[in-house]
Amino acid sequence: MNFETDIKPLFREIDRDEMKWAFDLWSYADVKANAEAIIEQIYARAMPCDEPWSEDKVEKLVAWFEAGMPP
């Protein structure tokens, strides 16, 4: 599992645009630096702003995080 092929595609262009003020969801460095906060917001259903993620997407992001966030 890696960022480019598994994690980056989880974030849509609209998600990226909505969060650009804080960080870039298509940037490995930004997502890695903010991964805990991103996961918290996803669990709180505050992110993405239009609809909650499926359990599969959440599990994929958490698995990547727990695997040490490989690039």
KALINWO-V283166 format. One record per pair of residues at least 6 apart in sequence whose ideal C-beta (glycine too) atoms are under 8 Angstrom apart, sorted by the first residue. I is the first residue (numbers start at 1). GAP is how many residues later the second one is. D is the distance in whole Angstrom. If there is no record, write none. Layout:
{{I GAP D} {I GAP D}}
This chain:
{{1 6 8} {1 59 8} {1 62 7} {1 63 5} {1 66 6} {1 69 7} {2 68 5} {2 69 6} {3 25 5} {3 28 7} {3 29 8} {3 61 7} {3 66 7} {3 67 7} {3 68 5} {4 24 8} {4 67 8} {6 54 6} {6 58 6} {7 24 7} {7 53 7} {7 54 6} {7 57 5} {8 17 8} {8 18 6} {8 20 8} {8 23 8} {10 43 8} {10 47 5} {10 50 7} {10 51 6} {11 14 4} {11 15 6} {12 36 7} {14 34 7} {14 36 7} {15 10 6} {15 32 8} {15 33 5} {16 8 7} {16 9 5} {16 10 5} {18 30 7} {18 31 6} {19 6 5} {19 28 8} {22 12 8} {23 7 4} {23 8 7} {23 10 7} {23 11 5} {24 6 5} {25 6 6} {25 13 8} {28 43 5} {31 7 7} {31 38 8} {32 37 5} {35 26 8} {35 30 5} {35 34 6} {36 29 8} {38 9 7} {38 23 7} {39 22 6} {39 23 6} {39 26 6} {41 6 4} {42 6 8} {42 10 8} {42 11 6} {42 16 6} {42 19 7} {43 15 7} {45 7 5} {64 6 7}}
